[in-house]
């Protein structure tokens, strides 16, 4: 029986998570769930200088907030731990010894200066920069003597010449790399830490990962990783390299720039499912535009539907999914989402009608708060086009509106019918000034709902104020 499918997300805690990382995590989670497999979280913190505990915490928080719960790994446990690379040195040490014994790894004593000057010379004569192999030819006894004398050494993988590494990429199809283009590469640095190629590859195999979806900036690492695993006699996972996400200016997203950190979007009030629905379609074709739950996203996820052309971030699209996500939230969740600013401003008895009125009209808690102030602070701020609409209103409108209100204070439709009859106005000439008078702005929720929220006293006060503004403007 083939091994159950296992995917992983393997972030380095060196910055806040951005939409690109989130998409990688999502695709791996969806692939695992679509096949009833396991989704694993491994922390790649071998770079002691750049890895920080606060980024690790933030990462876990971001993933949980997105709803991408992992089944195995950091913080959850499992059969192949520890799941932080900084705690896996004993395993790396043993495997590196094995590579030395087999003669596929050797000590390299070259100084950084020497490596740099070799590299510069290669670039100057137009040759691809790669290690020139000087230490590959050292006799083992000589290497031992230099090590015993306390000389520092990195460990390099001996790449076999004249071979081809071929694999079938889950996203990009057949791939072939000639080994002659790959110089012998470092698997352990002089400071004793494992290199990315090494720890990343052996951990996938040791943890039983069967499928890896990751950014295509890692594509050229893959042949090296396949060589390492083949040398150890271990099964490699299947790799799929996802096209990069470009920001709105066309540059690749970068974790360190932090421009579109997930945390920023979360603080702006984006809903997890809005992001997931958006991200799931960046490089994966669903064949429909339906707003989906996480379960539906995974049920309809197929590796064959992954695309290989880069995607560009479009915030307009994200707002579209935000709209749909908010439309699907229950009233209590929407009220919570609106936050403190709204809770303080909206009278408790009007909480339900406020949520109903605003649903579909706001995309962020800030917008909801602005509406709360617009409705419940007096007088409402008038924007310039509302001021114009009040000035241009039919002179009979506001007096008639005050009379109609006195007759039908609790019935919007009765109020409007009476107003139409009394003034003969309809359409824009009626509703533009009316909306301006009641809310101070032209856009927004249905007037009928706002009428109920404002209540008789406030409606009267606003109509009176509008009548005065109209008269002043006419003088
Ligand atoms: N730690 C690597 C990164 O964050 C993981 C690469 C991979 O998924 O293999 O880029």
Boltz pocket constraint, residues with backbone or C-beta under 6 A from the ligand:
constraints:
  - pocket:
      binder: B
      contacts: [[A, 10], [A, 11], [A, 12], [A, 44], [A, 200], [A, 213], [A, 214], [A, 215], [A, 218]]
      max_distance: 6.0
